[in-house]
């Protein structure tokens, strides 16, 4: 299968905004290439990656956001949409130069593997690409992952913060992962003790990838992956829900997800750029959620944890 690869130059604070714009335009996945995301080996911290220095040298000087489209008609409106982003964001987003390339699915997957190495998110979660070796340390909770063409590697700030908040707030019970992508958040919940997880997505490719990753982690009896509409697929009562998707979709889902949550259940939502944060907050509060935590990372990213009212 041939894909159209779009590359847009930006800066660190604009990366999430450009990524969301591309997803909104119909991209099947995005990748942010930013030297700032590679930890300084001279300054050890809880966030680290094992990466060949030669590969760092190959990374572009500017921040680049890549996206993949199947429909050529989705490409034409991109230039105008991207040109409007600085005014919407209210700050400099870098060059915003656009280029395109045709790639096949196999080439795309191999490109990922050059830069995708084991890394830690939160206190105990470690994401290990299935083709990489990793010697687990005491207390590590290792997630084996092959993202393929699905969104959700863990390196994206929105995914990483969601995983951290699951680690912080999950205290047991059933879990719903809306827009599961690669399945990373559903797997994280199961690895942290969830016995009953439903992971849903409207993209057949994502569902296939998520199921493969669930199986790789030996969680087939605890995580159910389902293809379905995000509104119609959430059936039942859940103690915990997570949605790492666009702000507009979070707003639409705020009421049906509130109905799906048990009283006092927790909803972790992500993928919210700065200029939509207040819109999302109002929608959630208007449907009876109580804000218990908000975290931000990057120029436009925001993270909210909401507890359903009793």
C-alpha angles and dihedrals in degrees: 000000000000120000132193109234116205120194122194124184117222140137134267096269092047098048098090092044092052090044092053092047090054092048089049089053091058105270116163091216143343137217127200116208108194127155088209089068092063108088119235104252089213090062108054116200141154089278112068141146131200103227135158109250089221089063091052088056089055092055115103119258091232123059109261127197114200125195135180126221132183099194117066090204089067091063100062098069094047098089093056093043093050092047089059095053099087091055091048093046096044095220141070115290099184128244099329091202111170127213133166139208138175117239136172121232094251093052091050093051092049091049090057092054093060093068105022110098135157113290140169127242121186120343104311110007117105121183112211119188106228092240094053131084118231130176106216118225126215110290096016117142103203123205115196107211141177107178096191107177095331125106116252121071095150092240092091110093094233093053094044094051091048090054090049091051092049087053090049101043110023107108103163141294137082120333133208120199110194115200093009098185107177090002093245096135094045089049091047090053092049092046088053092055110281111145097188120041128164115199116189135180137165093221114087090204091055092048091051092048093046092050091051091051092047089053092047088057094047093242101124093120094051104037122056116196115203136182110222151114112293090233098044098037097064100088122160138018121302135188092207135026132181130190122181097182141110121309092242091056092047089054092050092047097044094094100040090045090050087055091049093052122085117236107287092015120148127239118195112195131183145164092080118146117210097257091055098044095094091047091054093045092052092048092051096045089046090059095051104269122142117215112233102163140009124186131181134195127174130013098296107013123110133178129201132188113197130187118211112239117254 
